[in-house]
Amino acid sequence: MARSADQIGITFDDLGSMVPIGRIGQATEFAQAVVFLCSDAASYITGQPLAIDGGYTAG
């Protein structure tokens, strides 16, 4: 992501400020969603997009 930010002329911190939660997500946060979707707790969930973006698409 830092490389992408650099290519468009903004800093990595600028990317984080664009997200309503105020920071870029960590790999473990994305992994936790995957673990949930693979668990029995998500057994009745089908065909739903899950936005793991700190509120970016909601804002």
Number of C-alpha atoms within 10 A of each C-alpha: 10 11 11 12 14 11 10 8 10 13 16 16 13 14 16 15 13 15 18 15 13 15 16 18 14 8 8 9 11 13 11 11 14 12 12 12 16 11 10 10 10 11 10 7 9 8 5 6 6 9 12 12 16 17 13 13 10 9 8
